[in-house]
């Protein structure tokens, strides 16, 4: 009898009833996937960048600088870079309702070259009411090593909206965070180990010895024995050409190789506080009947018969 896998979330009284079903678990058929869907080349990754900046041009919704002194200090430093020096007494008493201090974050893509654009996220650091309509002035974005890898600047796009009148206020989503598509420009590249040595390493998305073995077998079937070997349940080492162009072609072809995906173990997550039960794709339910209070659940399956044509020498299959 064939049983179909399910993946559902059960709530309320169903949480109690579903406990009786957990003994009826069985595996599901495996499916074919490409290597690029279960593994990635080690060392080819994004890098996190961050920076402190100022958003100007706000409609009176910026920081209260008396409570956020770093906003005034940041503006004073920026003016000094522009050749404008304020008296010490005036610099400490700036009232900038149209300026907000922000934290700018971005992800530097792998192989990014100087001049390429990338998206940046902008989030308020102070008590600004809204960043809508603001413009981020030039902000250096640094890596964890303290070096500047990109610059960010541009007009913010804020997904939220809000309005107030007569003491009432309505707001949808956040107004203190926004995004600048293509607002970052790469200034420095990050070296990658892709072209170093005569091997590349594949890192699996999840540790699984069977998947690691199947990846190595798929590579060896295509390129020859000895090209790949599984080092552990998450890493597969592959011998690759030294020439950069040949290595890129080799990796592109290798990532398209198909292999049979390992069937995950059946897993059920029960949240007793919310009364929710989550089942993964490997969990199946068999035919049964459950009663709990005034709730009754019946699970049944309908066999499907496949009858071959006359004189076709086929076999009748019941699934």
One Martini backbone bead per residue (centre of mass of N, CA, C, O) as a GRO file, in nm:
protein
  319
    1UNK     BB    1   0.094   0.037   0.025
    2UNK     BB    2   0.062   0.366  -0.054
    3UNK     BB    3   0.221   0.656   0.096
    4UNK     BB    4   0.172   0.988   0.155
    5UNK     BB    5   0.329   1.268   0.207
    6UNK     BB    6   0.339   1.518   0.470
    7UNK     BB    7   0.302   1.887   0.549
    8UNK     BB    8   0.199   2.008   0.861
    9UNK     BB    9  -0.006   2.218   1.077
   10UNK     BB   10  -0.104   2.161   1.408
   11UNK     BB   11  -0.383   2.261   1.613
   12UNK     BB   12  -0.479   2.221   1.911
   13UNK     BB   13  -0.636   1.921   1.936
   14UNK     BB   14  -0.445   1.798   1.715
   15UNK     BB   15  -0.190   1.770   1.888
   16UNK     BB   16  -0.289   1.524   2.051
   17UNK     BB   17  -0.372   1.334   1.815
   18UNK     BB   18  -0.087   1.326   1.664
   19UNK     BB   19   0.073   1.144   1.865
   20UNK     BB   20  -0.053   0.867   1.751
   21UNK     BB   21   0.097   0.897   1.457
   22UNK     BB   22   0.417   0.877   1.501
   23UNK     BB   23   0.434   0.551   1.458
   24UNK     BB   24   0.376   0.599   1.121
   25UNK     BB   25   0.662   0.608   1.007
   26UNK     BB   26   0.825   0.686   0.690
   27UNK     BB   27   0.981   0.680   0.397
   28UNK     BB   28   1.089   0.864   0.117
   29UNK     BB   29   1.157   0.923  -0.185
   30UNK     BB   30   1.410   1.002  -0.376
   31UNK     BB   31   1.578   1.279  -0.530
   32UNK     BB   32   1.705   1.469  -0.782
   33UNK     BB   33   2.012   1.659  -0.773
   34UNK     BB   34   2.228   1.911  -0.763
   35UNK     BB   35   2.523   2.010  -0.638
   36UNK     BB   36   2.445   2.321  -0.603
   37UNK     BB   37   2.200   2.238  -0.394
   38UNK     BB   38   2.413   2.095  -0.159
   39UNK     BB   39   2.662   2.281  -0.252
   40UNK     BB   40   2.973   2.472  -0.199
   41UNK     BB   41   3.229   2.675  -0.250
   42UNK     BB   42   3.493   2.727  -0.074
   43UNK     BB   43   3.533   3.090  -0.031
   44UNK     BB   44   3.252   3.151  -0.170
   45UNK     BB   45   3.151   3.465  -0.044
   46UNK     BB   46   3.025   3.686   0.160
   47UNK     BB   47   3.063   4.024   0.301
   48UNK     BB   48   3.053   4.221   0.577
   49UNK     BB   49   2.923   4.556   0.604
   50UNK     BB   50   2.994   4.873   0.780
   51UNK     BB   51   2.842   5.199   0.888
   52UNK     BB   52   2.854   5.545   0.960
   53UNK     BB   53   2.575   5.777   0.923
   54UNK     BB   54   2.384   6.031   0.737
   55UNK     BB   55   2.055   6.166   0.731
   56UNK     BB   56   1.906   6.390   0.510
   57UNK     BB   57   1.602   6.575   0.454
   58UNK     BB   58   1.408   6.582   0.678
   59UNK     BB   59   1.067   6.639   0.811
   60UNK     BB   60   1.129   6.671   1.132
   61UNK     BB   61   1.225   6.336   1.193
   62UNK     BB   62   1.469   6.346   1.351
   63UNK     BB   63   1.691   6.387   1.576
   64UNK     BB   64   1.749   6.455   1.915
   65UNK     BB   65   2.042   6.610   1.984
   66UNK     BB   66   2.025   6.630   2.298
   67UNK     BB   67   2.008   6.297   2.313
   68UNK     BB   68   2.206   6.277   2.039
   69UNK     BB   69   2.531   6.363   2.017
   70UNK     BB   70   2.640   6.199   1.762
   71UNK     BB   71   2.494   6.365   1.548
   72UNK     BB   72   2.644   6.632   1.589
   73UNK     BB   73   2.929   6.516   1.560
   74UNK     BB   74   2.896   6.404   1.273
   75UNK     BB   75   2.828   6.677   1.139
   76UNK     BB   76   3.084   6.826   1.225
   77UNK     BB   77   3.282   6.637   1.078
   78UNK     BB   78   3.167   6.681   0.795
   79UNK     BB   79   3.211   6.989   0.781
   80UNK     BB   80   3.520   6.974   0.811
   81UNK     BB   81   3.564   6.817   0.543
   82UNK     BB   82   3.426   7.076   0.385
   83UNK     BB   83   3.560   7.342   0.543
   84UNK     BB   84   3.375   7.364   0.809
   85UNK     BB   85   3.393   7.572   1.103
   86UNK     BB   86   3.278   7.553   1.422
   87UNK     BB   87   3.210   7.665   1.703
   88UNK     BB   88   3.208   7.512   1.999
   89UNK     BB   89   2.935   7.626   2.101
   90UNK     BB   90   2.768   7.558   1.841
   91UNK     BB   91   2.830   7.249   1.809
   92UNK     BB   92   2.681   7.173   2.096
   93UNK     BB   93   2.386   7.330   1.982
   94UNK     BB   94   2.263   7.157   1.777
   95UNK     BB   95   1.948   7.162   1.576
   96UNK     BB   96   1.864   6.854   1.401
   97UNK     BB   97   1.562   6.756   1.257
   98UNK     BB   98   1.689   6.663   0.952
   99UNK     BB   99   1.872   6.453   1.117
  100UNK     BB  100   2.023   6.114   1.105
  101UNK     BB  101   2.150   5.849   1.262
  102UNK     BB  102   2.319   5.568   1.102
  103UNK     BB  103   2.319   5.227   0.993
  104UNK     BB  104   2.528   5.068   0.754
  105UNK     BB  105   2.455   4.787   0.540
  106UNK     BB  106   2.633   4.509   0.370
  107UNK     BB  107   2.696   4.285   0.087
  108UNK     BB  108   2.981   4.147  -0.039
  109UNK     BB  109   3.036   4.005  -0.312
  110UNK     BB  110   3.164   3.776  -0.488
  111UNK     BB  111   3.398   3.910  -0.708
  112UNK     BB  112   3.404   4.200  -0.658
  113UNK     BB  113   3.440   4.509  -0.827
  114UNK     BB  114   3.540   4.802  -0.893
  115UNK     BB  115   3.225   4.989  -0.944
  116UNK     BB  116   3.025   4.815  -0.830
  117UNK     BB  117   2.700   4.751  -0.739
  118UNK     BB  118   2.499   4.776  -0.429
  119UNK     BB  119   2.309   4.706  -0.170
  120UNK     BB  120   2.159   4.897   0.105
  121UNK     BB  121   2.119   4.936   0.457
  122UNK     BB  122   1.908   5.148   0.671
  123UNK     BB  123   1.945   5.245   1.023
  124UNK     BB  124   1.847   5.369   1.307
  125UNK     BB  125   2.014   5.500   1.612
  126UNK     BB  126   1.797   5.678   1.720
  127UNK     BB  127   1.492   5.899   1.755
  128UNK     BB  128   1.377   5.878   1.486
  129UNK     BB  129   1.066   5.876   1.327
  130UNK     BB  130   1.183   5.920   1.022
  131UNK     BB  131   1.333   5.836   0.681
  132UNK     BB  132   1.150   5.971   0.498
  133UNK     BB  133   1.309   6.147   0.231
  134UNK     BB  134   1.597   6.071   0.263
  135UNK     BB  135   1.965   6.124   0.257
  136UNK     BB  136   2.258   5.964   0.203
  137UNK     BB  137   2.564   6.023   0.284
  138UNK     BB  138   2.875   5.962   0.249
  139UNK     BB  139   2.970   5.615   0.328
  140UNK     BB  140   3.183   5.414   0.479
  141UNK     BB  141   3.262   5.067   0.429
  142UNK     BB  142   3.346   4.811   0.657
  143UNK     BB  143   3.526   4.566   0.776
  144UNK     BB  144   3.663   4.364   1.023
  145UNK     BB  145   3.956   4.503   0.946
  146UNK     BB  146   3.883   4.830   0.884
  147UNK     BB  147   3.842   4.838   0.589
  148UNK     BB  148   3.763   4.993   0.289
  149UNK     BB  149   3.515   4.859   0.036
  150UNK     BB  150   3.288   5.093   0.045
  151UNK     BB  151   3.029   5.313  -0.083
  152UNK     BB  152   2.753   5.521   0.039
  153UNK     BB  153   2.463   5.652  -0.151
  154UNK     BB  154   2.132   5.804  -0.123
  155UNK     BB  155   1.803   5.734  -0.161
  156UNK     BB  156   1.546   5.641   0.031
  157UNK     BB  157   1.356   5.335   0.088
  158UNK     BB  158   1.043   5.322   0.249
  159UNK     BB  159   0.797   5.082   0.341
  160UNK     BB  160   0.657   5.273   0.514
  161UNK     BB  161   0.366   5.433   0.683
  162UNK     BB  162   0.240   5.764   0.797
  163UNK     BB  163  -0.005   5.931   1.024
  164UNK     BB  164  -0.117   6.253   1.170
  165UNK     BB  165  -0.413   6.364   1.371
  166UNK     BB  166  -0.561   6.481   1.646
  167UNK     BB  167  -0.371   6.266   1.821
  168UNK     BB  168  -0.351   6.069   1.587
  169UNK     BB  169  -0.201   5.745   1.479
  170UNK     BB  170  -0.066   5.594   1.175
  171UNK     BB  171   0.109   5.275   1.114
  172UNK     BB  172   0.314   5.110   0.859
  173UNK     BB  173   0.549   4.978   0.954
  174UNK     BB  174   0.869   5.087   0.920
  175UNK     BB  175   1.046   5.420   0.942
  176UNK     BB  176   1.361   5.344   1.057
  177UNK     BB  177   1.393   5.192   0.771
  178UNK     BB  178   1.599   5.121   0.475
  179UNK     BB  179   1.672   5.142   0.114
  180UNK     BB  180   1.947   5.119  -0.143
  181UNK     BB  181   1.948   5.065  -0.459
  182UNK     BB  182   2.267   5.079  -0.565
  183UNK     BB  183   2.419   5.260  -0.319
  184UNK     BB  184   2.675   5.088  -0.365
  185UNK     BB  185   3.044   5.103  -0.397
  186UNK     BB  186   3.309   4.944  -0.502
  187UNK     BB  187   3.672   4.973  -0.391
  188UNK     BB  188   3.737   4.665  -0.300
  189UNK     BB  189   3.880   4.363  -0.301
  190UNK     BB  190   3.842   4.011  -0.225
  191UNK     BB  191   4.022   3.755  -0.166
  192UNK     BB  192   4.034   3.424  -0.306
  193UNK     BB  193   4.093   3.057  -0.295
  194UNK     BB  194   4.009   2.937  -0.577
  195UNK     BB  195   4.317   2.958  -0.731
  196UNK     BB  196   4.437   2.779  -0.510
  197UNK     BB  197   4.588   2.529  -0.599
  198UNK     BB  198   4.465   2.180  -0.701
  199UNK     BB  199   4.204   2.239  -0.519
  200UNK     BB  200   3.862   2.192  -0.420
  201UNK     BB  201   3.593   2.273  -0.194
  202UNK     BB  202   3.303   2.113  -0.073
  203UNK     BB  203   3.020   2.248   0.098
  204UNK     BB  204   2.775   2.142   0.274
  205UNK     BB  205   2.471   2.241   0.396
  206UNK     BB  206   2.468   1.949   0.533
  207UNK     BB  207   2.539   1.703   0.739
  208UNK     BB  208   2.629   1.410   0.527
  209UNK     BB  209   2.767   1.116   0.440
  210UNK     BB  210   2.600   1.027   0.196
  211UNK     BB  211   2.621   1.288   0.031
  212UNK     BB  212   2.929   1.300   0.016
  213UNK     BB  213   2.959   1.031  -0.135
  214UNK     BB  214   2.780   1.105  -0.385
  215UNK     BB  215   2.946   1.342  -0.482
  216UNK     BB  216   3.209   1.188  -0.532
  217UNK     BB  217   3.086   0.980  -0.731
  218UNK     BB  218   2.986   1.181  -0.947
  219UNK     BB  219   3.265   1.299  -1.016
  220UNK     BB  220   3.410   1.028  -1.087
  221UNK     BB  221   3.221   0.944  -1.320
  222UNK     BB  222   3.290   1.199  -1.500
  223UNK     BB  223   3.632   1.238  -1.451
  224UNK     BB  224   3.731   1.016  -1.258
  225UNK     BB  225   3.921   0.848  -1.066
  226UNK     BB  226   4.040   1.060  -0.792
  227UNK     BB  227   3.904   1.350  -0.795
  228UNK     BB  228   3.728   1.258  -0.542
  229UNK     BB  229   3.685   1.321  -0.178
  230UNK     BB  230   3.573   1.239   0.137
  231UNK     BB  231   3.651   1.385   0.447
  232UNK     BB  232   3.349   1.420   0.542
  233UNK     BB  233   3.013   1.514   0.614
  234UNK     BB  234   3.091   1.823   0.456
  235UNK     BB  235   3.356   1.744   0.281
  236UNK     BB  236   3.481   1.787  -0.061
  237UNK     BB  237   3.755   1.690  -0.251
  238UNK     BB  238   3.877   1.848  -0.558
  239UNK     BB  239   4.031   1.807  -0.852
  240UNK     BB  240   4.180   2.085  -1.032
  241UNK     BB  241   4.258   2.303  -1.242
  242UNK     BB  242   4.491   2.568  -1.272
  243UNK     BB  243   4.358   2.709  -1.481
  244UNK     BB  244   4.121   2.946  -1.461
  245UNK     BB  245   3.937   2.872  -1.703
  246UNK     BB  246   3.931   2.564  -1.649
  247UNK     BB  247   3.818   2.583  -1.360
  248UNK     BB  248   3.549   2.718  -1.421
  249UNK     BB  249   3.446   2.497  -1.614
  250UNK     BB  250   3.464   2.266  -1.413
  251UNK     BB  251   3.269   2.380  -1.197
  252UNK     BB  252   3.022   2.418  -1.379
  253UNK     BB  253   2.995   2.113  -1.448
  254UNK     BB  254   2.989   1.997  -1.159
  255UNK     BB  255   2.726   2.150  -1.053
  256UNK     BB  256   2.536   1.982  -1.274
  257UNK     BB  257   2.544   1.734  -1.131
  258UNK     BB  258   2.379   1.442  -1.054
  259UNK     BB  259   2.197   1.329  -0.757
  260UNK     BB  260   2.094   1.142  -0.493
  261UNK     BB  261   1.901   1.227  -0.248
  262UNK     BB  262   1.886   1.223   0.074
  263UNK     BB  263   1.696   1.096   0.322
  264UNK     BB  264   1.552   1.226   0.570
  265UNK     BB  265   1.478   1.220   0.879
  266UNK     BB  266   1.227   1.185   1.073
  267UNK     BB  267   1.047   1.486   1.186
  268UNK     BB  268   0.919   1.620   1.503
  269UNK     BB  269   0.768   1.928   1.611
  270UNK     BB  270   0.686   2.031   1.947
  271UNK     BB  271   0.457   2.285   2.077
  272UNK     BB  272   0.317   2.314   2.385
  273UNK     BB  273   0.238   2.618   2.402
  274UNK     BB  274   0.082   2.633   2.103
  275UNK     BB  275  -0.005   2.351   1.977
  276UNK     BB  276   0.227   2.258   1.772
  277UNK     BB  277   0.291   2.063   1.464
  278UNK     BB  278   0.587   1.961   1.284
  279UNK     BB  279   0.641   1.811   0.962
  280UNK     BB  280   0.831   1.653   0.757
  281UNK     BB  281   0.873   1.491   0.447
  282UNK     BB  282   0.931   1.198   0.597
  283UNK     BB  283   0.645   1.209   0.697
  284UNK     BB  284   0.389   0.966   0.755
  285UNK     BB  285   0.054   0.842   0.714
  286UNK     BB  286  -0.154   0.609   0.830
  287UNK     BB  287  -0.405   0.412   0.875
  288UNK     BB  288  -0.657   0.569   1.088
  289UNK     BB  289  -0.815   0.629   1.417
  290UNK     BB  290  -0.923   0.926   1.605
  291UNK     BB  291  -1.014   1.010   1.950
  292UNK     BB  292  -1.103   1.344   2.103
  293UNK     BB  293  -1.363   1.380   2.239
  294UNK     BB  294  -1.528   1.567   1.979
  295UNK     BB  295  -1.284   1.446   1.816
  296UNK     BB  296  -1.235   1.317   1.477
  297UNK     BB  297  -0.997   1.101   1.299
  298UNK     BB  298  -0.951   1.001   0.950
  299UNK     BB  299  -0.717   0.776   0.791
  300UNK     BB  300  -0.686   0.708   0.442
  301UNK     BB  301  -0.637   0.473   0.168
  302UNK     BB  302  -0.612   0.441  -0.196
  303UNK     BB  303  -0.576   0.208  -0.408
  304UNK     BB  304  -0.370   0.165  -0.705
  305UNK     BB  305  -0.434   0.022  -1.024
  306UNK     BB  306  -0.209  -0.129  -1.264
  307UNK     BB  307  -0.304  -0.222  -1.592
  308UNK     BB  308  -0.207  -0.397  -1.841
  309UNK     BB  309  -0.194  -0.472  -2.148
  310UNK     BB  310  -0.257  -0.687  -2.370
  311UNK     BB  311   0.028  -0.868  -2.444
  312UNK     BB  312   0.266  -0.687  -2.275
  313UNK     BB  313   0.411  -0.835  -2.027
  314UNK     BB  314   0.296  -0.722  -1.781
  315UNK     BB  315   0.223  -0.589  -1.451
  316UNK     BB  316   0.046  -0.583  -1.172
  317UNK     BB  317  -0.005  -0.277  -0.981
  318UNK     BB  318  -0.007  -0.190  -0.631
  319UNK     BB  319  -0.021   0.157  -0.470
   0.00000   0.00000   0.00000
